[in-house]
């Protein structure tokens, strides 16, 4: 039986940090999607809500905390549609 991999969205604008962390998480069996800006993160969140969101607070186009608020709203919208 195939187990569904947990989805992690990692939002980090420093490419070396992003690559290192993604490589480590993928080796441990996680499905990792990435974004380097708040705009990319919002797009990814529209497509699919992750099981875990790891994000940088200081992004080039916004504050990571705003992304958390957006994710919270999206989660409630998704649950309301079940």
C-alpha positions, 0 to 999 in steps of 0.5 A: 500500500502506498502512503501519501507523502506529507506536502511541505511548502518551503518559502525562502528567498536565499537559494542556498538555504532553500536548496539545502533544506529541500534536499534534506526533507526530500531525503526523509521522504517528504514532498517539498514544493518551493517558493522564493517570494510571497507572490509565489507562495500565494500562487502555490497556496491557491493550488494546494494547501500544504501539510506544513508551511516553512517560511522566511519572515523577510521576503523580497516582496512581503512579510512572511507573517502575512503569508501565514494569515493568508494560509489560515484564511485559505484553510478555513475556506477549504474546510467550509467547502467540504 
